[in-house]
Amino acid sequence: MSRFDAKDFEILFPGVFTDRERALAEEYIARNRSLADRGDVDIRALAKGALPEDTPGLGPPVPVAEDMVRYNNAKYDPENPILNDAEYARRLGYPNILAMPCFGAHDDTFMVPFPPEARDTLLVSQLNHSVTNHRPVHPGDTLRMVADSRTVTDLTPSEGSIFRSLVLRTEGRVYNQRGEKVNDCVWRVMESMKTFKPGRRPESFGFADTWDAPAWTARPAHRYTDQDWEFIVEVWSKERRQGATPLYWEDVNIGDEPAWTADGPLDDPVLPTAPFGQGTGGSRTLKREIMDPERRRLLIRGEADGIYRTPRREDQVPPVPENPGTAVEIPAFEGDGAIDTTDIHKTVAGARSPLVNFYGRDLALRHISNWMGDHGWLHNVRWGLMPAPTMAAYGKPVPTNPDGVRFLDVVPHMRGRYADSHGMTTDLALVRSYVYDKHVLDGRFLVDLAWWIEAITGEIWLEGGATVILPTKRVTWGFIQPQEGSAN
């Protein structure tokens, strides 16, 4: 419970800025407007690194170091040869292993927050993201992010509220060093902020006071029983990689439910790591050890939580590459009251940590890859968490973002369901999906899936969708070369 009372805060109205907010808001809106005023960027100059660094919307260079690529690929999808075996990838026509989709789409570069100096507390909700993948990313590439538009919608109640609730929507692109578009991105988030009345802000005011979040730990940690492990092993035994055998568009039916996958229990959080679309940290799943009775006997099972762990922590939490990338300063982490997202997700002794949204997304990528096989292409992945009903259920009501996507309403037996919780360390990631559409667009044979991640107790802690390009029997079939397009 907050140590502050509602009467300590200003009453705010939509579109009406306080003296403290006004100049900062005008500057922020002007910066957003500069993206539209800029027009398109010179892609050749972008690829050469010749654009002025003060170009509006220009992100830092993202070096695709092989050790960083292999670190994440092996952690999330160790059985996928396209991600881990260069020779296998070359046989499919790639020059090297692939980085996982979204590697260079760094959310905190695109999602510039409302100025931290304009508020005292921050409540974040309704993250709702989309990344469209046009080209593969390989070790040795250099990527550049370009934000193209950022809109702000004020959903503060007309009768006034101690919260100013703003929906921030940013659209952008990622290019490689050859000037080829790698990604289109859409990032949506709601920021709900409070401002103290004059003289009400205490001198002692730290991160725990600034960061206003639901008590996600109200959902108790689960103790994994022998029956739970039998269930997890059964899921693993039924997992199936399509692999080198093509999955043809004609052989997919609406209503298909790909084989479930399971990861975890997730014993260590992933920390956002600028400027990557993936983070560092996180425990790998001990599937191989637990499925092998001889190796399983070498594991140590926690008495309190029933989770198996390796005797040496570094065997389960892979060491981070020494130089994962260029250190860059992200504007979201600057200024009085700024929030560093690593503070939100880091390990706290004796407590469970919330899982960053893209941790679950990357686990869902393994699920999708298993199903589509080596000859499919993930055209688009989208995901969301912390919708308004969940925030209200955890005592933090916020306005509903009308731009947010309800991913599970397209699944007949999941209509009305949504991410009703937040992923936490020690959770299982049980990934399920459902084929809800298939169509042909611009000569590409597409399949749409909804997917979601459940804890072992049934709560949904991430939901999303995916659009996959599959080979077809209708034409002479060969390796699918990704093509440009868009999807939100």
C-alpha positions as CSV (number, residue, x, y, z in Angstrom):
1,M,0.0,0.0,0.0
2,S,1.2,3.5,-0.9
3,R,2.4,5.6,2.0
4,F,0.7,8.6,0.3
5,D,-2.9,9.7,0.3
6,A,-4.9,10.7,-2.8
7,K,-5.2,14.2,-1.3
8,D,-1.4,14.6,-1.6
9,F,-1.7,14.8,-5.4
10,E,-3.0,17.3,-8.0
11,I,-6.3,16.7,-9.8
12,L,-5.5,16.5,-13.5
13,F,-7.7,17.0,-16.5
14,P,-7.4,15.8,-20.1
15,G,-5.4,18.3,-22.3
16,V,-5.0,20.7,-19.4
17,F,-1.4,20.8,-18.2
18,T,-0.2,22.1,-14.9
19,D,2.5,24.8,-14.6
20,R,5.0,22.0,-13.9
21,E,3.9,20.0,-16.9
22,R,3.3,22.7,-19.5
23,A,6.8,23.5,-20.9
24,L,7.9,19.9,-20.7
25,A,4.8,18.6,-22.5
26,E,5.2,21.2,-25.2
27,E,8.8,20.2,-25.7
28,Y,7.9,16.5,-25.8
29,I,5.1,17.1,-28.3
30,A,7.4,19.2,-30.5
31,R,10.0,16.4,-30.5
32,N,7.3,14.0,-31.6
33,R,6.2,16.4,-34.3
34,S,9.8,16.6,-35.5
35,L,9.5,12.9,-36.6
36,A,6.7,13.8,-39.0
37,D,8.4,17.1,-40.1
38,R,11.6,15.2,-40.8
39,G,10.2,13.2,-43.7
40,D,11.8,10.0,-44.8
41,V,15.5,9.4,-44.0
42,D,18.1,8.8,-46.7
43,I,18.5,5.1,-46.4
44,R,21.8,5.0,-48.1
45,A,23.2,7.5,-45.7
46,L,21.6,5.6,-42.8
47,A,23.3,2.4,-44.0
48,K,26.7,4.1,-44.2
49,G,26.3,5.7,-40.8
50,A,26.5,9.1,-42.5
51,L,23.3,10.6,-41.1
52,P,23.8,13.4,-38.5
53,E,23.4,11.8,-35.0
54,D,20.9,14.5,-34.1
55,T,18.5,13.3,-36.9
56,P,15.1,13.0,-35.2
57,G,14.2,9.4,-34.4
58,L,17.6,8.0,-35.2
59,G,18.6,5.2,-32.7
60,P,22.1,4.0,-31.9
61,P,23.9,1.4,-34.0
62,V,23.2,-2.2,-33.0
63,P,26.2,-4.5,-33.5
64,V,25.1,-8.1,-34.2
65,A,28.0,-9.8,-32.3
66,E,28.1,-13.6,-32.9
67,D,28.6,-14.3,-29.2
68,M,25.5,-12.3,-28.3
69,V,23.5,-14.1,-31.0
70,R,24.6,-17.5,-29.9
71,Y,24.1,-16.7,-26.2
72,N,20.4,-16.0,-26.7
73,N,19.8,-18.6,-29.4
74,A,21.2,-21.4,-27.2
75,K,19.3,-20.1,-24.1
76,Y,15.9,-20.0,-25.8
77,D,15.9,-22.5,-28.7
78,P,18.9,-24.9,-28.3
79,E,17.4,-27.6,-30.6
80,N,16.9,-25.3,-33.6
81,P,19.8,-25.9,-36.1
82,I,19.0,-22.7,-38.1
83,L,19.9,-20.7,-34.9
84,N,22.8,-22.8,-33.7
85,D,24.4,-24.6,-36.6
86,A,26.0,-22.4,-39.3
87,E,26.5,-25.3,-41.8
88,Y,22.9,-26.3,-41.5
89,A,21.8,-22.7,-42.0
90,R,24.0,-22.4,-45.1
91,R,22.3,-25.5,-46.6
92,L,19.0,-23.6,-46.4
93,G,20.5,-20.7,-48.3
94,Y,21.5,-18.5,-45.4
95,P,25.1,-17.2,-45.1
96,N,25.2,-18.0,-41.4
97,I,23.0,-18.7,-38.3
98,L,20.1,-16.3,-37.8
99,A,19.6,-14.1,-34.8
100,M,16.2,-14.6,-33.3
101,P,13.5,-12.3,-34.6
102,C,13.3,-8.9,-32.9
103,F,17.1,-8.9,-32.0
104,G,17.5,-5.3,-33.1
105,A,14.1,-3.9,-32.3
106,H,14.8,-2.3,-28.9
107,D,11.6,-1.1,-27.3
108,D,13.1,1.5,-25.0
109,T,14.8,3.2,-28.0
110,F,11.5,3.6,-29.8
111,M,9.3,4.2,-26.7
112,V,10.4,7.6,-25.4
113,P,8.4,8.3,-22.3
114,F,6.5,11.4,-21.3
115,P,9.1,13.6,-19.5
116,P,10.0,12.1,-16.1
117,E,10.4,15.6,-14.7
118,A,6.7,16.3,-15.3
119,R,5.5,13.7,-12.8
120,D,6.3,12.1,-9.5
121,T,4.9,8.5,-9.9
122,L,4.6,6.3,-12.9
123,L,2.2,3.4,-13.4
124,V,2.7,1.5,-16.7
125,S,0.0,-0.7,-18.3
126,Q,-1.3,-2.1,-21.5
127,L,1.9,-2.9,-23.3
128,N,0.9,-4.0,-26.8
129,H,3.6,-4.5,-29.4
130,S,4.1,-5.7,-32.9
131,V,7.3,-6.5,-34.9
132,T,7.2,-7.4,-38.6
133,N,10.2,-9.3,-39.9
134,H,11.3,-8.7,-43.5
135,R,14.9,-9.9,-43.6
136,P,17.0,-12.3,-41.5
137,V,19.7,-10.9,-39.2
138,H,23.1,-12.6,-39.1
139,P,26.2,-12.2,-37.0
140,G,28.3,-9.4,-38.4
141,D,25.4,-7.2,-39.4
142,T,24.9,-3.7,-38.0
143,L,21.4,-2.5,-37.5
144,R,19.9,1.0,-37.2
145,M,16.6,1.9,-35.7
146,V,14.5,4.8,-37.0
147,A,11.4,6.1,-35.2
148,D,8.9,7.5,-37.7
149,S,5.9,8.6,-35.6
150,R,4.9,9.0,-32.0
151,T,1.4,9.9,-31.0
152,V,0.1,10.8,-27.5
153,T,-3.6,10.3,-26.6
154,D,-4.8,11.7,-23.3
155,L,-7.3,9.4,-21.7
156,T,-7.4,11.2,-18.3
157,P,-11.1,11.1,-17.2
158,S,-13.0,14.3,-18.1
159,E,-14.1,14.7,-14.5
160,G,-10.5,14.8,-13.4
161,S,-8.3,12.3,-11.7
162,I,-5.1,12.2,-9.7
163,F,-3.7,10.1,-12.6
164,R,-2.9,11.6,-16.0
165,S,-3.2,8.6,-18.3
166,L,-1.5,8.9,-21.7
167,V,-1.3,6.3,-24.5
168,L,2.0,6.5,-26.3
169,R,2.1,4.8,-29.7
170,T,5.4,4.8,-31.6
171,E,6.0,3.3,-35.1
172,G,9.4,2.7,-36.6
173,R,11.8,0.6,-38.7
174,V,15.0,-1.2,-38.4
175,Y,17.6,-1.4,-41.3
176,N,20.8,-3.3,-41.8
177,Q,24.1,-2.1,-43.1
178,R,23.1,-2.8,-46.7
179,G,20.1,-0.5,-46.4
180,E,17.6,-3.4,-46.3
181,K,14.6,-3.1,-44.1
182,V,14.7,-5.7,-41.4
183,N,11.7,-4.8,-39.2
184,D,8.6,-2.6,-39.0
185,C,7.6,-2.0,-35.4
186,V,4.6,-0.7,-33.5
187,W,4.9,-0.1,-29.8
188,R,2.0,0.8,-27.5
189,V,2.0,1.6,-23.9
190,M,-0.1,3.6,-21.3
191,E,1.6,5.8,-18.8
192,S,-0.5,6.9,-15.8
193,M,1.2,9.5,-13.7
194,K,0.6,11.4,-10.5
195,T,2.0,14.8,-9.4
196,F,2.3,16.0,-5.8
197,K,0.6,19.2,-4.8
198,P,3.1,21.9,-3.9
199,G,4.9,21.1,-0.6
200,R,3.5,17.5,-0.4
201,R,6.5,15.7,-2.0
202,P,8.7,14.2,0.8
203,E,12.5,14.7,0.8
204,S,13.0,11.0,0.9
205,F,11.5,9.7,-2.3
206,G,13.2,6.7,-4.0
207,F,12.6,4.2,-6.8
208,A,10.0,2.2,-4.8
209,D,7.9,5.4,-4.4
210,T,8.3,6.5,-8.1
211,W,7.5,3.1,-9.6
212,D,3.7,2.6,-9.0
213,A,2.9,-1.1,-9.8
214,P,0.4,-3.7,-8.9
215,A,1.3,-6.2,-6.2
216,W,2.0,-9.0,-8.7
217,T,3.3,-11.2,-5.9
218,A,-0.2,-11.4,-4.6
219,R,-0.4,-14.5,-6.8
220,P,1.5,-16.9,-4.6
221,A,4.6,-18.8,-5.8
222,H,3.7,-22.4,-6.8
223,R,5.4,-25.5,-5.3
224,Y,6.1,-28.0,-8.0
225,T,4.9,-31.5,-7.0
226,D,5.8,-34.8,-8.5
227,Q,2.5,-34.7,-10.4
228,D,3.5,-31.3,-11.8
229,W,6.7,-32.7,-13.0
230,E,5.0,-35.7,-14.6
231,F,2.8,-33.2,-16.5
232,I,5.7,-31.1,-17.6
233,V,7.6,-34.2,-18.8
234,E,4.5,-35.3,-20.7
235,V,4.3,-31.9,-22.5
236,W,8.0,-32.2,-23.4
237,S,7.5,-35.7,-24.6
238,K,4.8,-34.5,-27.0
239,E,6.8,-31.5,-28.3
240,R,7.5,-31.8,-32.0
241,R,9.8,-29.9,-34.3
242,Q,8.6,-29.8,-37.9
243,G,12.3,-29.3,-38.8
244,A,13.4,-29.9,-42.4
245,T,10.1,-31.4,-43.5
246,P,8.1,-28.5,-45.1
247,L,4.8,-27.6,-43.5
248,Y,2.7,-26.7,-46.5
249,W,0.0,-24.0,-46.3
250,E,-2.5,-26.5,-47.8
251,D,-2.0,-28.9,-44.9
252,V,-2.9,-26.3,-42.2
253,N,-6.5,-26.0,-41.0
254,I,-8.3,-23.3,-39.1
255,G,-8.7,-24.7,-35.6
256,D,-5.4,-26.5,-35.6
257,E,-3.6,-26.4,-32.2
258,P,0.1,-26.8,-32.4
259,A,1.8,-29.0,-29.9
260,W,2.3,-27.2,-26.6
261,T,5.8,-26.3,-25.4
262,A,7.0,-25.8,-21.9
263,D,9.9,-23.8,-20.5
264,G,11.1,-23.3,-17.0
265,P,10.3,-23.0,-14.2
266,L,11.9,-19.6,-15.0
267,D,14.4,-19.3,-12.2
268,D,16.1,-16.1,-13.1
269,P,14.9,-12.8,-14.7
270,V,16.0,-11.4,-18.0
271,L,17.3,-7.8,-17.8
272,P,16.7,-5.3,-20.6
273,T,20.1,-4.7,-22.3
274,A,20.4,-1.6,-24.6
275,P,20.4,-1.4,-27.5
276,F,19.1,-5.0,-28.1
277,G,15.6,-6.3,-28.6
278,Q,16.6,-9.1,-26.3
279,G,18.1,-9.0,-22.9
280,T,20.8,-10.7,-20.8
281,G,20.3,-13.1,-17.9
282,G,17.6,-15.7,-17.5
283,S,17.9,-19.4,-16.8
284,R,17.9,-22.0,-19.5
285,T,15.3,-24.8,-19.3
286,L,16.6,-28.0,-17.9
287,K,14.6,-30.2,-20.3
288,R,17.5,-32.4,-21.4
289,E,18.6,-33.0,-17.8
290,I,15.1,-33.7,-16.4
291,M,14.1,-36.0,-19.3
292,D,17.2,-38.1,-18.7
293,P,16.9,-40.1,-15.5
294,E,20.7,-40.3,-15.0
295,R,21.2,-36.6,-15.4
296,R,18.2,-35.8,-13.4
297,R,19.7,-37.5,-10.4
298,L,22.5,-35.0,-10.4
299,L,20.1,-32.0,-10.0
300,I,19.2,-30.5,-6.7
301,R,15.5,-30.1,-5.9
302,G,14.5,-27.2,-3.7
303,E,12.5,-28.2,-0.7
304,A,10.4,-25.0,-0.6
305,D,9.5,-24.7,-4.3
306,G,10.1,-28.2,-5.7
307,I,12.2,-26.8,-8.6
308,Y,15.2,-28.7,-10.0
309,R,18.5,-26.8,-10.3
310,T,22.0,-27.5,-11.4
311,P,24.7,-27.8,-8.6
312,R,26.5,-24.9,-10.4
313,R,24.4,-21.8,-11.1
314,E,26.4,-21.0,-14.2
315,D,25.3,-24.3,-15.8
316,Q,21.7,-23.1,-15.6
317,V,22.1,-19.3,-16.0
318,P,24.5,-19.0,-18.9
319,P,27.3,-16.4,-18.4
320,V,26.7,-13.2,-20.4
321,P,29.1,-12.4,-23.2
322,E,31.9,-10.1,-22.0
323,N,31.1,-7.4,-24.5
324,P,27.4,-7.9,-25.5
325,G,27.4,-4.7,-27.5
326,T,28.0,-1.0,-27.6
327,A,27.1,0.8,-24.4
328,V,24.6,3.5,-25.2
329,E,22.6,6.0,-23.3
330,I,18.8,5.7,-23.8
331,P,16.9,8.9,-23.2
332,A,14.2,7.0,-21.2
333,F,16.8,6.5,-18.5
334,E,17.8,10.2,-18.1
335,G,16.5,13.0,-16.0
336,D,15.0,13.3,-12.5
337,G,12.5,10.5,-11.9
338,A,13.5,8.4,-14.9
339,I,12.9,4.7,-14.7
340,D,15.7,2.3,-15.6
341,T,13.9,-0.9,-16.7
342,T,16.6,-3.0,-15.3
343,D,15.5,-1.8,-11.8
344,I,12.1,-3.3,-12.4
345,H,13.2,-6.8,-13.4
346,K,16.4,-7.4,-11.4
347,T,16.7,-10.1,-8.8
348,V,15.8,-9.0,-5.3
349,A,17.0,-11.3,-2.5
350,G,14.2,-13.3,-1.0
351,A,11.6,-12.1,-3.5
352,R,10.2,-13.0,-6.9
353,S,10.9,-10.7,-9.8
354,P,8.5,-9.7,-12.6
355,L,9.5,-11.1,-16.0
356,V,10.1,-8.6,-18.8
357,N,7.5,-8.9,-21.6
358,F,10.0,-10.0,-24.3
359,Y,11.2,-13.0,-22.2
360,G,7.9,-14.7,-22.8
361,R,7.8,-13.5,-26.4
362,D,11.1,-15.3,-27.0
363,L,9.8,-18.5,-25.5
364,A,6.8,-18.2,-27.7
365,L,9.1,-17.9,-30.7
366,R,10.4,-21.4,-30.0
367,H,6.9,-22.7,-29.9
368,I,6.1,-21.1,-33.3
369,S,9.4,-22.3,-34.8
370,N,8.7,-25.9,-33.8
371,W,5.4,-25.7,-35.6
372,M,6.3,-23.9,-38.8
373,G,9.5,-25.8,-39.4
374,D,12.7,-24.7,-41.1
375,H,11.0,-23.6,-44.3
376,G,8.5,-21.3,-42.7
377,W,9.1,-17.6,-42.1
378,L,7.8,-15.7,-39.1
379,H,6.4,-12.6,-40.8
380,N,5.0,-10.9,-37.7
381,V,4.9,-11.4,-34.0
382,R,2.7,-9.4,-31.6
383,W,2.2,-9.6,-27.9
384,G,0.7,-7.8,-25.0
385,L,0.2,-7.8,-21.2
386,M,-1.2,-5.9,-18.3
387,P,-4.6,-5.0,-19.9
388,A,-7.0,-2.7,-18.1
389,P,-9.1,-5.5,-16.5
390,T,-6.0,-7.1,-15.0
391,M,-4.8,-3.8,-13.7
392,A,-8.2,-3.2,-12.0
393,A,-8.2,-6.7,-10.5
394,Y,-4.9,-5.9,-8.9
395,G,-6.1,-2.7,-7.5
396,K,-4.7,-0.3,-10.1
397,P,-7.7,0.7,-12.4
398,V,-6.7,2.5,-15.6
399,P,-8.7,3.7,-18.7
400,T,-8.8,1.1,-21.5
401,N,-6.6,1.9,-24.5
402,P,-8.9,1.6,-27.5
403,D,-5.8,1.0,-29.7
404,G,-4.9,-2.1,-27.8
405,V,-5.3,-5.5,-29.4
406,R,-7.4,-8.3,-27.8
407,F,-5.4,-11.4,-29.1
408,L,-7.5,-14.2,-27.7
409,D,-11.0,-13.3,-28.8
410,V,-10.3,-15.0,-32.1
411,V,-10.0,-18.3,-30.3
412,P,-13.5,-19.8,-29.8
413,H,-12.7,-21.5,-26.4
414,M,-10.7,-18.5,-25.2
415,R,-13.1,-15.6,-25.9
416,G,-13.2,-13.2,-23.0
417,R,-9.8,-14.5,-21.7
418,Y,-6.7,-12.3,-21.5
419,A,-3.4,-11.9,-19.7
420,D,-4.9,-11.9,-16.2
421,S,-1.6,-12.0,-14.4
422,H,2.1,-11.1,-14.8
423,G,4.9,-13.5,-15.3
424,M,7.1,-13.9,-12.3
425,T,10.3,-15.9,-11.5
426,T,9.6,-19.5,-10.6
427,D,6.7,-19.5,-13.1
428,L,6.4,-22.2,-15.8
429,A,5.9,-20.9,-19.4
430,L,3.4,-23.3,-20.9
431,V,3.0,-22.0,-24.5
432,R,-0.2,-22.8,-26.4
433,S,-1.6,-21.6,-29.8
434,Y,-4.5,-21.8,-32.2
435,V,-4.7,-21.3,-36.0
436,Y,-7.5,-18.8,-36.6
437,D,-7.0,-17.7,-40.2
438,K,-5.2,-18.5,-43.4
439,H,-5.1,-16.4,-46.6
440,V,-3.0,-15.3,-49.6
441,L,-1.7,-11.8,-49.9
442,D,0.8,-10.4,-52.5
443,G,1.7,-13.9,-53.5
444,R,2.5,-15.1,-50.0
445,F,0.7,-17.9,-48.3
446,L,-0.1,-16.8,-44.7
447,V,-1.3,-18.4,-41.6
448,D,-2.4,-16.4,-38.5
449,L,-2.1,-17.9,-35.0
450,A,-3.1,-16.6,-31.6
451,W,-0.8,-17.7,-28.7
452,W,-0.7,-17.4,-25.0
453,I,1.5,-18.4,-22.0
454,E,0.1,-20.0,-18.9
455,A,1.5,-20.6,-15.5
456,I,1.1,-24.2,-14.3
457,T,-1.8,-23.0,-12.2
458,G,-3.6,-21.7,-15.3
459,E,-3.1,-18.0,-15.1
460,I,-2.3,-16.3,-18.4
461,W,0.7,-14.1,-18.1
462,L,1.3,-13.2,-21.8
463,E,-0.8,-13.2,-24.9
464,G,-0.1,-12.6,-28.5
465,G,-0.4,-13.4,-32.2
466,A,1.8,-14.4,-35.1
467,T,1.6,-14.4,-38.9
468,V,3.7,-17.1,-40.6
469,I,4.6,-17.5,-44.3
470,L,4.5,-21.1,-45.4
471,P,5.5,-22.9,-48.6
472,T,2.7,-24.0,-50.9
473,K,2.0,-26.9,-53.2
474,R,0.5,-24.7,-55.8
475,V,3.8,-23.5,-57.4
476,T,7.3,-24.8,-57.8
477,W,8.5,-24.6,-54.3
478,G,11.8,-23.4,-53.1
479,F,13.3,-21.6,-50.1
480,I,11.1,-18.7,-49.0
481,Q,12.8,-15.4,-49.4
482,P,11.3,-13.0,-47.0
483,Q,9.6,-10.0,-48.6
484,E,8.6,-6.6,-47.3
485,G,5.1,-5.9,-46.1
486,S,3.5,-4.7,-42.9
487,A,1.3,-6.0,-40.1
488,N,0.2,-4.6,-36.8
